[in-house]
Amino acid sequence: MRPLTEDETRTLFMKLTEYMGKSVERMINRSDERHCFRLIKDRVYYISESLMKAANSVRREDLLHVGVCLGKFSKSGKFRLHITSLEFLSQYAKYKVWVKPSSEMSFLYGNHVSKNGLARMTENTPQYAGVVVYSMSDIALGFGVAAQSTEHCQSLDPTGNVVLHQSDIGEYLRGIEDDMF
């Protein structure tokens, strides 16, 4: 377990800023306790400082995971968010999309959200912005990238993609978690 380098921190913050905007700072300076980011085997973990101090007593070889895994760095240095980061993305999300009940299962099976499955969308969402996908009962289902801006969605045909799928809570059931952990 080690702190992130400057380049890794910049890459992580750029990815989190796509979804949260300026709220990334609130993730670190929380009112209950300070939190930090640590790297274990190419995976970034979000850890409270008290838990980090307790984990320092465990040998590096014996420590598998500690805290919440936000994602991992690829071999090329890019950062990919995991579904385990959804709790924090949904708390601080800048842009949100709600899907109709008829298209929830389609999204949970890994498909994109089309216009006929879109219930509502945060106003002024730009194209290619990170969005968190919710059900109509405000349950966070996953996250993705806005394929179209809010204004362009109004003139889009019903089968056009509105949100490009990146991750969803159905990954736990589909067995993709082997790659996560």
MOCOR-V894758 format. One line per field, one symbol per residue. burial: # if it has 16 or more other ideal C-beta (glycine too) atoms within 10 Angstrom, else .. A space follows every 10 residues. Layout:
BEGIN
burial=???
END
This chain:
BEGIN
burial=#..#...#.. ###.##.### ..##..#... ....###### ..######.. ##..#..... .....##### ###.....#. ######.### .########. ..##.###.. .####.##.. ##..#...## #####....# ########## ..#..#...# ###.####.# #......... .
END
